[in-house]
Amino acid sequence: MRQIGLVRNGNDIEPITRDASNYLSVSLSADGRTLATVQRRTYATISVLTKAGREFGAPRPILSESNVEIWWSRLSWSADGNLFFNKFSRLFKLGVDGKSQTQLLADPNTLVYFPSSCGTNYIVMTLLPSGTRSYSIWRTSADGSSPLKLTDGKLDFLPVCSPDQKWVYYSDWRKQISRVPLDGSGKTEVLFTVREGYGDFFGVSISPDGKTLAVAVRKGQEVGAKVALFDLGSPKPPRTLDTTHYSGGPEFTPDGKSVAYVGRENGVDNVWVQPLDGSAGHPITDFKSEQIWSFSLSPDGKSLAVLRGHWDSDVVLLQDTKP
């Protein structure tokens, strides 16, 4: 939580706020007796939806959080039909029945980002150990044990495992797409870079047959993004798909015929599906409020997990009551 404090004598911090909210920005009045700040509270829910025709039905909540900054957390289906979910320095497996929650990783000195299931045996993720500035790709066993560092980059994010479990594909802070052997036996291989004219990279997904990468790309100050389809093993330029109000993703659908992504209209997020054949995309959820911070389709395509939430913000004045 971001709190407000007063620094005395160059290093001693005297807390001013002590609550479960986050405080953004600080402005002090000319007489030094009134402080203005923005108090932000977060509300989030992880839900599972079941396929009903072309779309998914009503969300069934399995976990709710308040005043926890988990908008950057990610969901990924495990091989046994449950969900991986990261929260700060911890990694959990959530039962889709909403009754079980198993902690797989818990290191207060390490931050966990972008967990992704890799078959029945492994999980890949980005870890940031305390005291370093290196966001690197790591592999653990499916129960969170036996961590193995796979990359030595500084800003390695969004790892996804190839279907044959030989490679881990990832983005180096939007500037290039690389891969590294899952078994830790080799060095990183750069596949595509923004210098080749593709734009910044915002998301990575690999097709079920392992032949195509779907990458969200954006050039300069463009609004929204397109999905670029890179044929692995081919030097030809990617084919691009237009998206409707892109906000997050993409992710291949289990049949490999479409990519799913988050589309935002009038401040509300829904999951959309865009067929690879270029035909019109359509939403597969019908939410009327909030943002989707993460989503994941189950391997059989029958279930959809979503992390949704919103922020409430107020301008707050804190006054010195001492004479």
C-alpha positions as CSV (number, residue, x, y, z in Angstrom):
1,M,0.0,0.0,0.0
2,R,1.2,3.5,-0.8
3,Q,0.9,5.6,2.4
4,I,2.0,9.1,3.3
5,G,4.7,9.9,5.7
6,L,6.9,12.8,7.0
7,V,10.7,12.4,6.7
8,R,12.5,13.9,9.7
9,N,16.3,14.3,10.1
10,G,16.9,13.0,6.7
11,N,16.0,9.3,7.4
12,D,13.4,8.9,10.1
13,I,9.8,8.5,8.7
14,E,6.8,9.5,10.7
15,P,3.6,7.9,9.2
16,I,0.7,10.3,8.5
17,T,-1.7,7.7,7.1
18,R,-2.2,4.2,8.4
19,D,-5.0,2.5,6.5
20,A,-5.8,0.1,3.7
21,S,-6.1,2.7,0.9
22,N,-3.5,3.9,-1.6
23,Y,-2.5,7.5,-1.8
24,L,-1.4,9.1,-5.1
25,S,0.3,12.4,-5.3
26,V,0.8,15.0,-2.5
27,S,0.4,18.8,-2.5
28,L,1.1,21.0,0.5
29,S,-0.5,24.4,1.2
30,A,1.6,27.5,1.4
31,D,1.4,27.6,5.2
32,G,2.4,24.0,5.5
33,R,-0.7,23.0,7.5
34,T,-2.9,21.4,4.9
35,L,-2.0,18.4,2.6
36,A,-4.0,17.5,-0.4
37,T,-3.9,13.9,-1.8
38,V,-5.9,11.4,-3.9
39,Q,-7.1,8.4,-1.9
40,R,-7.7,5.4,-4.1
41,R,-9.5,2.2,-3.1
42,T,-9.5,-1.0,-5.3
43,Y,-12.2,-3.6,-5.7
44,A,-11.5,-6.8,-7.7
45,T,-13.2,-10.2,-8.3
46,I,-12.0,-13.4,-9.9
47,S,-14.8,-15.2,-11.6
48,V,-15.4,-18.2,-13.8
49,L,-17.9,-18.2,-16.7
50,T,-19.2,-21.2,-18.6
51,K,-19.7,-21.4,-22.3
52,A,-23.3,-21.1,-23.5
53,G,-23.5,-21.0,-27.3
54,R,-21.3,-18.3,-28.9
55,E,-20.9,-16.5,-25.6
56,F,-20.2,-17.2,-21.9
57,G,-22.9,-17.1,-19.2
58,A,-23.1,-15.2,-15.9
59,P,-19.9,-14.9,-13.9
60,R,-19.5,-17.1,-10.8
61,P,-17.2,-15.3,-8.3
62,I,-14.5,-17.5,-6.7
63,L,-12.4,-14.8,-5.0
64,S,-12.9,-11.1,-4.1
65,E,-10.3,-8.6,-2.9
66,S,-10.6,-5.0,-1.8
67,N,-7.9,-2.4,-1.3
68,V,-5.3,-4.7,-2.8
69,E,-3.4,-3.5,-5.9
70,I,-3.9,-6.6,-8.1
71,W,-4.8,-4.9,-11.4
72,W,-1.4,-6.2,-12.7
73,S,-2.0,-9.8,-11.5
74,R,-2.5,-12.5,-14.0
75,L,-4.6,-15.7,-14.4
76,S,-3.6,-18.9,-16.1
77,W,-5.3,-22.3,-16.1
78,S,-3.4,-25.2,-14.6
79,A,-3.2,-28.6,-16.2
80,D,-5.6,-30.0,-13.5
81,G,-8.3,-27.5,-14.3
82,N,-7.7,-24.9,-11.6
83,L,-6.1,-21.4,-11.8
84,F,-2.7,-19.9,-11.1
85,F,-2.8,-16.4,-9.8
86,N,0.0,-14.1,-8.6
87,K,-0.3,-11.4,-5.9
88,F,2.8,-9.4,-5.1
89,S,5.4,-11.9,-3.7
90,R,3.0,-14.9,-3.7
91,L,1.7,-17.4,-6.2
92,F,-1.5,-19.3,-5.6
93,K,-3.5,-22.1,-7.1
94,L,-7.2,-21.3,-6.9
95,G,-9.8,-24.0,-7.0
96,V,-12.5,-23.1,-9.6
97,D,-15.1,-24.2,-7.0
98,G,-14.1,-21.2,-4.9
99,K,-13.4,-23.5,-1.9
100,S,-9.6,-24.0,-2.1
101,Q,-6.6,-21.8,-2.3
102,T,-3.1,-23.2,-2.2
103,Q,0.0,-21.0,-1.8
104,L,2.8,-22.2,-4.1
105,L,5.4,-19.5,-3.7
106,A,5.8,-17.0,-0.8
107,D,9.1,-15.0,-0.7
108,P,8.7,-11.5,0.8
109,N,11.9,-10.5,-1.0
110,T,10.7,-11.5,-4.5
111,L,7.9,-10.2,-6.7
112,V,6.0,-12.6,-8.9
113,Y,4.6,-11.5,-12.4
114,F,2.9,-13.2,-15.3
115,P,2.6,-16.9,-14.2
116,S,1.8,-19.2,-17.1
117,S,1.1,-23.0,-17.0
118,C,3.5,-25.2,-18.9
119,G,1.9,-28.6,-19.3
120,T,1.5,-30.8,-16.3
121,N,5.0,-30.4,-14.9
122,Y,6.0,-26.7,-14.9
123,I,5.0,-23.1,-14.4
124,V,6.9,-20.2,-16.1
125,M,6.9,-16.6,-14.7
126,T,8.8,-13.4,-14.3
127,L,10.5,-12.9,-10.9
128,L,12.1,-9.7,-9.5
129,P,14.3,-10.6,-6.5
130,S,14.8,-7.9,-3.9
131,G,17.9,-5.8,-4.3
132,T,18.1,-6.3,-8.1
133,R,16.6,-4.6,-11.1
134,S,16.4,-7.7,-13.2
135,Y,13.0,-9.0,-14.3
136,S,13.9,-12.4,-15.5
137,I,12.1,-15.5,-16.7
138,W,12.0,-18.5,-14.3
139,R,10.7,-22.0,-14.3
140,T,9.3,-23.9,-11.3
141,S,7.7,-27.3,-10.9
142,A,3.9,-27.3,-11.0
143,D,3.8,-27.2,-7.2
144,G,6.1,-24.1,-7.0
145,S,9.2,-26.0,-6.1
146,S,12.7,-26.3,-7.7
147,P,13.0,-22.7,-9.2
148,L,15.3,-22.4,-12.2
149,K,16.3,-19.1,-13.8
150,L,16.0,-19.2,-17.6
151,T,17.0,-15.7,-18.7
152,D,19.5,-13.1,-17.7
153,G,17.7,-10.1,-19.1
154,K,16.7,-6.9,-17.3
155,L,13.1,-6.6,-18.4
156,D,11.8,-10.0,-19.5
157,F,8.0,-10.4,-19.3
158,L,5.0,-12.3,-20.6
159,P,6.4,-15.8,-20.8
160,V,4.4,-18.5,-22.6
161,C,5.4,-22.1,-23.1
162,S,5.3,-23.9,-26.5
163,P,2.9,-26.8,-26.7
164,D,5.8,-29.3,-27.0
165,Q,7.3,-27.7,-23.8
166,K,10.6,-27.2,-25.5
167,W,10.6,-23.3,-25.6
168,V,9.5,-20.3,-23.6
169,Y,8.6,-17.3,-25.6
170,Y,8.6,-13.9,-24.0
171,S,8.8,-10.1,-24.5
172,D,11.8,-8.0,-23.6
173,W,10.0,-4.9,-22.4
174,R,8.0,-4.4,-25.6
175,K,11.0,-4.1,-27.8
176,Q,11.6,-7.7,-28.9
177,I,10.2,-11.2,-28.9
178,S,12.7,-13.9,-27.8
179,R,12.7,-17.5,-26.8
180,V,14.7,-19.7,-24.5
181,P,14.8,-23.5,-23.9
182,L,12.5,-24.6,-21.1
183,D,15.1,-27.0,-19.8
184,G,17.6,-24.2,-19.2
185,S,20.2,-25.7,-21.5
186,G,20.6,-22.9,-23.9
187,K,20.8,-19.2,-24.5
188,T,18.1,-16.7,-25.5
189,E,17.3,-16.4,-29.2
190,V,15.9,-13.1,-30.4
191,L,13.1,-13.7,-33.0
192,F,11.5,-10.3,-33.8
193,T,12.4,-6.7,-32.9
194,V,10.6,-3.3,-33.1
195,R,13.5,-2.1,-35.3
196,E,11.9,-4.3,-38.0
197,G,8.8,-2.0,-38.0
198,Y,6.3,-4.0,-36.0
199,G,5.7,-1.5,-33.2
200,D,5.8,-2.0,-29.4
201,F,4.9,-5.5,-28.2
202,F,2.2,-5.7,-25.5
203,G,1.1,-9.4,-25.3
204,V,2.3,-12.8,-26.4
205,S,0.3,-16.0,-27.2
206,I,1.3,-19.2,-29.0
207,S,-1.1,-21.2,-31.2
208,P,-2.1,-24.7,-30.0
209,D,-0.1,-26.3,-32.9
210,G,3.0,-24.3,-31.9
211,K,3.4,-22.7,-35.4
212,T,2.2,-19.1,-34.8
213,L,2.8,-16.3,-32.3
214,A,0.0,-13.8,-31.7
215,V,1.4,-10.5,-30.5
216,A,-0.3,-7.2,-29.7
217,V,1.5,-4.4,-31.5
218,R,1.2,-0.7,-31.4
219,K,3.2,2.0,-33.2
220,G,4.0,5.3,-31.7
221,Q,1.0,7.1,-30.2
222,E,-1.6,4.9,-31.9
223,V,-4.8,4.4,-30.0
224,G,-5.5,0.7,-29.4
225,A,-3.5,-2.0,-31.0
226,K,-3.5,-4.7,-33.7
227,V,-2.7,-8.4,-33.4
228,A,0.3,-9.5,-35.5
229,L,0.5,-13.1,-36.4
230,F,4.1,-14.3,-36.8
231,D,4.8,-17.6,-38.5
232,L,7.5,-19.3,-36.5
233,G,10.4,-20.4,-38.7
234,S,9.4,-18.1,-41.5
235,P,11.1,-14.8,-42.4
236,K,8.0,-13.3,-44.0
237,P,6.3,-10.2,-42.4
238,P,3.5,-10.9,-40.0
239,R,-0.2,-10.8,-40.9
240,T,-2.1,-8.3,-38.8
241,L,-5.7,-8.4,-37.5
242,D,-7.7,-5.3,-36.6
243,T,-9.2,-5.3,-33.1
244,T,-12.1,-3.4,-31.7
245,H,-11.1,-1.0,-28.9
246,Y,-8.1,-3.2,-27.8
247,S,-7.3,-3.1,-24.1
248,G,-5.5,-6.4,-23.3
249,G,-4.4,-9.8,-24.5
250,P,-4.2,-11.5,-27.0
251,E,-4.8,-15.2,-26.3
252,F,-5.3,-18.0,-28.9
253,T,-8.6,-19.8,-28.5
254,P,-8.2,-23.6,-27.9
255,D,-9.2,-24.5,-31.4
256,G,-6.5,-22.2,-32.9
257,K,-9.0,-20.5,-35.2
258,S,-9.3,-17.2,-33.4
259,V,-7.6,-14.9,-30.9
260,A,-9.3,-13.5,-27.8
261,Y,-8.5,-10.1,-26.4
262,V,-10.0,-7.4,-24.1
263,G,-12.0,-4.7,-25.8
264,R,-13.0,-1.5,-24.0
265,E,-16.1,0.5,-25.0
266,N,-17.4,3.4,-23.1
267,G,-15.1,2.5,-20.1
268,V,-16.4,-1.1,-19.9
269,D,-14.3,-4.1,-20.8
270,N,-15.4,-7.4,-22.4
271,V,-13.6,-10.3,-23.9
272,W,-13.8,-10.3,-27.7
273,V,-12.9,-13.0,-30.2
274,Q,-11.3,-12.2,-33.6
275,P,-11.3,-15.1,-36.1
276,L,-8.0,-15.5,-38.0
277,D,-9.7,-15.6,-41.3
278,G,-10.5,-11.9,-41.0
279,S,-14.2,-12.2,-40.5
280,A,-15.9,-9.9,-38.0
281,G,-15.0,-10.2,-34.4
282,H,-17.6,-10.3,-31.6
283,P,-17.7,-10.1,-27.8
284,I,-18.1,-13.4,-25.8
285,T,-18.9,-11.7,-22.5
286,D,-21.6,-9.2,-21.7
287,F,-20.3,-7.1,-18.8
288,K,-22.0,-3.7,-18.1
289,S,-19.3,-2.3,-15.9
290,E,-15.7,-2.5,-14.7
291,Q,-12.4,-3.3,-16.3
292,I,-10.9,-6.7,-17.1
293,W,-7.3,-6.9,-15.8
294,S,-6.7,-10.5,-16.8
295,F,-8.5,-13.3,-18.5
296,S,-7.7,-16.9,-19.5
297,L,-9.6,-19.5,-21.6
298,S,-9.6,-23.1,-20.3
299,P,-7.8,-25.6,-22.5
300,D,-11.1,-27.2,-23.6
301,G,-12.7,-23.8,-24.3
302,K,-15.7,-24.4,-22.1
303,S,-14.7,-22.0,-19.3
304,L,-13.4,-18.5,-19.0
305,A,-11.6,-17.0,-16.0
306,V,-11.6,-13.2,-15.6
307,L,-10.1,-10.8,-13.1
308,R,-12.3,-7.7,-13.1
309,G,-12.3,-4.6,-10.9
310,H,-12.5,-0.9,-10.5
311,W,-11.0,2.0,-8.6
312,D,-12.7,4.5,-6.4
313,S,-10.8,7.8,-6.0
314,D,-11.4,10.8,-3.8
315,V,-9.5,14.0,-3.2
316,V,-8.7,14.2,0.5
317,L,-7.5,17.1,2.7
318,L,-5.3,16.3,5.7
319,Q,-4.9,19.1,8.2
320,D,-2.4,19.7,11.0
321,T,-4.4,20.1,14.2
322,K,-1.4,20.9,16.4
323,P,-1.3,24.5,17.6
